[in-house]
Each structure stands twice: as C-alpha cells, then as structure tokens.
C-alpha cells in the first residue's frame, strides 16, 4: 500500500515491479487490515489489469468485509471474468462475529481448473473443519445481523472517540470510513 495525503491506496507500481521480478501472486487483503481501507471497483480493476499483464494469481482475503462502516464492498472476484479466472477468495465469520479458533474458513474457487487442482490436494491440506465452527458460522451468517449491526455501532463510537483524542493531541489519523484521512479541524 502507498500512503497518500488522502489515505492508503494500492501501490500498483510496486506490485507491478514485484510481479516483473518474478512474484507469481498477490495476496490482497480486502478490506485492508490494519488500515481499514475498502477498495473501490476501479482500484480493483487496475490491480486486475496488472495481474493479467503478468499472468499472475490473486488470493483475496476478504475476512474483514463485514467490518466496514457504510462503505460499499466489492469482492475482487466480482469485478469481471478475468478476476474470477485468476483468483481465489478467502472468507469466514471469525473476525466480524468474534468467533476465532473454531477451525472454519471458506475458500471460494471460481475457476474450474483451480477447483480440479484443489481436489487433488491431500485431506491433511484441506481438512480441519470443526462441527462447532460449522454451527457458529451458520448462526453468524443466518441470525447474526443484529449482533453485527450493534458491533459496528460500538466500533464507530470507539473510532470517533479515538479520532477526538488524536485531534486534541494534534495527531493526524485515518478514522474515516473506508480508511480515508480525516479532515483537520
């Protein structure tokens, strides 16, 4: 990521340089952790152009997607057919619903060739799902909307408090939705 006066953005030049130097994949944290940057469709499309140019691969970690503050979220694989072809998406309930350690995450494999390759992996590489993780994730996704809304409200209040403390101390911070820089007072 590259820090600008308005917040953090993908450093497409650095990604291009790394792919040119031989990197074969990009690990995209979408939204970006720890800065909370929620990438917009045009930014993700520019990344896809870069990845396609180098015939690379994207692993899009979208586990923090539910923890955003009124900013629309675009899954990387949703951009277009290219992104579905050259990526996999990681997701789970553990971050947003605070249920870590239950051994359940999801991988969305949207390319049939990648799905076939996944099927050849030994069980030890792909197993480890727990019954408690299944039950907790199902409960979170099916019945946890009110809990998540309350959590986001609480986190919004805490972010605002932190912003006021930083402002009072004369310290700049990025506490606006989507990881954008707060306007100075």
Buried (B, 14 or more C-beta within 10 A) or exposed (E): BEEEEEBBBBEBEEBBEBBEEEBEBBEBBBBBEEBBBBBBEEBBBBBBEBBEEBEBBBBBBBBBBBBBBEBEBBBBBEBEEBBBBBBBBBBBBBBBBEBEEBBBBEEBBBBEEBEEEBEEEEEEEEEEBEEEBEEBBEBBBEEBEEBBEEBBEEEBEEBEEEBEEBBEEEEEBBBBEBBBBBEEE
